[in-house]
Amino acid sequence: MGGDLFGLKFSGVTYPWNFVTLFGAGAPVMAVAACLSRFLVIPPVVREPDREPISAVADLLIGVPLMFVSVALLHAASVQSNEQFRWAGYVAASGAAVALVYHFRSLLRQRVLFLATVVTILVYAGNMIPSNMNLYSPEVLGDVPEKYAGLQNMLRFGFKVVAGALLGWVLTRTNPRTGILATSTIFLLAQVWALLVTGPWYLVAFGIFGAGELIGVYSPNYIVSASRTNDLRRNMAFATMLMVPAAPAGYLYGAIVDFVSQHKLTALGMTPVALGYRLSFLVCGLFILSGIVVAVTLLPKQPRAPND
């Protein structure tokens, strides 16, 4: 803790009390959230589902371990430069994807839920870009990324608080699709800002990005709106898992920067490093834009659960 904030200097707190203060300040906030959760209303299910046999979740028991195995193999491949581990990791990841899709096949057969899943994965790809945005700091700010980490997080979560209140108000007066479109558009704006703005104003991209991260609230809200009451718990579990298929986008963004830097590609007077990062922002923005297009053209404003 301590440092400069918009020209103001803070002496800070010495170790270990800086971490005690940092994490301790979050305790009252979490306590308030826990108390407010007592007022949440959860609709009861019409009929509690019977306990299923292990055979009914055999695909999950295969898919989830394969997912972790694939991560371990790909990490080992990067550390040891072993191509056999890399291809084994790809095979394990493919097997995990097949097993998980098969388990949730009944959900994905419903057109609205399937389209909402596609939109969510495309937009969630934006969640994988913050590392590149941070590492780009030396190119636009002229200093090491660590110097700006605190300010970036302050802007990121500060914007999120304000946007959360405003978007909640908007949702009460519109429809579930508007929540997805609003947060996705903000997410896209963050990448446009990162592409075009340099100097101290570049940091605002992190604030805009933080507001766009609320897609993690409004996309599950849409999926819930399109779900039968008896399917809510299963569908919410599915929505929570959708970050997994979006995760490889982070690898893609890093690979773009590495490729451009290694081949010393340049354009418009940019260095290879700057060009690589900006191309990764562009690709991220295209993912998000694709999700917006699918949402606008194919998702209904007011989703309805089947047979409602």
N, C-alpha and C positions, 0 to 999 in steps of 0.2 A: 504494500500500500504506500501511497505517496507518489510525488512526481509533479508533472505539469498537466493542467487541464484548462484548455482555452486561455492560456497565458497566466493562469493562477498557479502558484506553487504551493505544494503541500509537503511538509516534512515527513509525514507518514508515521507509521508505527513499526517498531523493530520486531524482528523474529523472536519468539514464535507468536507474539500477541497480534501480529498483523493477520495471521491465518485464523486465530481465535476470533478476532473481531469480524473478519470477512464471513466466516461460516456461521458464527453466532448470530449475526444480524439477520440471517435467513430463518432462524428458529421461530421468532414471533410471527412472521408472515405465514410459515407453514402451519403454525398453531391456529391462526385465524382461518386458513383454508380448511383445516380439519373440522373446526367448529361449524363453518358455513355448510360443509357437506351434509350436516344433519338435516338440512332443509331440502336436499335433493329428493325428487320424486321419481321412483323407478317403477314403471308399470309392471304388475305381476303377470306372469305367463299364464295362459289359459290352462295349459296342462304341462306339468313338469316332465321333461323328457326322461325316458327310461335310461338306465345305465347301459351303455353299449358294450358289447364284448370287445376284447382286444383286437379281434380281426377287423372290426369296423374302423380302427385307427392305425392299422398296420402300415398304411401308406405314410402317415405322419411319422411313425416310429422309424421308417426308412429315410424319409425326406429330411427331417430335422438333423439327424446325425450326419447325413451326407453333406448338408450345408456347412457344418463345422469342419468336416474333413476337407472339403474343397478349399475353405479359407486357409487351413493349416498347410495344405499342399502348395497352394499358390504363394504363401509366405515363404515356405521352405525353398520354393523354386527361385524366388527373388533373392534370397540370402545366398543360396549355393549356386546360382546360375545353372540350375538343372532343368533342362527342357522336358525330361520325362516326368518330373514332379508337376511341371506346369500343365502338360496335357492330361495327366491324371486328375489334376484339380479341375480342369474344364469338364472332364467326364463326370466327376463327382457333382459338380454344380448343375450339369444337365440332368443327371439323375434326380437330384433334389428338386429341381423345377418340375419335372414330370410327375414326381410323387405328390408334391404339394398341389399342383393343378388338378390332378386326378382326385385328390381328397375333397377339394372344394368345387368339383365339377357341377354339383347341383346348383350352387350359387352362380357360377359363371354361365350357366345356361339361361339365366334370366337376363334379357337384353339390357335393361337399364343398369343393373348391377355390373354387368360385364363392361359396359361403356364407362361407367363411373370408375371402375378398376383401371381401365386404360388411361383415362384422364389423370387419375391419381398418380399412377406410376410415372407418366410423362412429366407431370409438374414436380413430383417428389425428386426427380433428377436434379432439380435446382438446389436441393438440400446438400448436395455433394460438392458444391463449388466454393464454400467459404475458405477452405485451405488455400486454393489458388488465389482468391481475392486477397488473403492476408500475405501470401508470399510475393504478390505483385507490388507490395508496398515500397520496396527499394526503388523500383522503376518510376513510381509516380510521386513518392514522398521523399526519396533520397536518404532514407535511413532504414535500420534493421526492423523487421516485422515485430520483434518483441517489444519495441518501444511503444507501439500503438495498440497492443493487444487489449489493454484495459479500456482505452477509449473506444475501440471497436465494439467491445462487449457492452459498454454503457450505452452507446448509440443503438446497438442491435436490440437490446431488451427495453430501452426507454421508448423507442418507436413502437415496439410491440405492445407495450402497455396502453399507449394512446390509441393505436390502431385497434386493439382489442375492444376498447369501449365503443369506438365509433362504428366498427363493423358489426358488433352485437346489436347496436341500435338499428343499423341498416337492415340486418336480417329480420328483425321483428316487423319490419314494414315492407319486406319484399318476399323472396322465396329462396329455397335452399340452393338453387343454381347460382343465384347472385353472389352468395358467399364464396363459392368456388371461383367464379369469374373475377370478383374483386381482389381476392388474395393472389390469384394467379397473375393478374395484371400488375399488381404491385411487385410480385416476384420478378416478372419480366422487366419492369422498370429498373430494378436494382442492377440487372445485367447491362441494360442500355447505359445507365449511369457509369458503371465500371468501365464500359467500353470507351466512353467519350470524355470523361472528366479526369483531369489530373490535378496535382497539387493538393492542398489541405481539404478542398471540397470533395475529393475522392472518398474520404471517410464517410460521407453521407450515404454512400452505397450500402454500408453495413447497417445503417438505420433502416433504410428502405427494405433491405433484405430481411431484417428482423420482423418488420410488419408483414412481409409476404409469407414468412414461416407459419403464419396462422392458417395456411392451407391445411396444416395438420389437424386443425379443428373443424374446418368447414367441409373438407372432403369426407371425413367419417360421418359428419352430420347428414350429408346428402345420402350416404349409403344407409344410414339408420332410417332416414325418411322413406327409403324404398324397400325397407325390410318388414317382413311379418313380425308381429310381437314375439312369437315363439322362436324366431331366428335371430333376435337381437344380439344375444351373447355370442353366438357363433360368428355372425357377420362383423361384430365389433372386433373380435379376435382376428378375423381376416383382414379388416381395415388396418389394424395395428401392424400387421405383418407386411404391408405393402411397401415399406421402406426397403425391404430386402431385395426385391427385383430392381429397385432403383439404384441400389448401392454400386453396381459396376460402373455407373456413370462417373463416379469419382476416379476410378482407374483410367477411364477414357480421357478425362480432363488432364490428368497428370501425363498420360502418354502423348497427348497433343503437344504439351509444352516441351517434353523431352525430345520429341521428333523434330520440332522446329528448331530447337536449340542445337541439337546434334548435327543437323544438316545446314545450320547457319543460314536459314532462310530469312529474308528481309522484305519489307514492303512499306511504302509510304513513309520512309525515313525512320522506321522503327527498328530497334535492335532485335535480334532473334528471340531473346527472352521476352521482351515486351510483346512482340508479335504472337509468340506462343500463348502467353496468358490471355491476350485479347481474343485469339481464336477460340480458346477454351470458354471464354465468356459468351462468345457468339454461338457456339454449339449448345451451351447450356440454355441460352435464350431461345434457340430453335426448338429444343425439347419442350420448354414451357409454352411457347407459342403454339406448338402442335396440340398440346393438351387443351389450350384455350379454344382452338378451332373445333376440336372434337366436341367440347362442351357446348359451344354456341350452336353448332349445327345438329347435334344428335341427342343431347341430353334434354329431357323435358324440364320445364321450370319447376313444376310441382310433381315430384315422383310419387308414385303410389305403389304400395305393396301388392304383390300378386293376390288376386281373389278378394281384394278389399272393396 
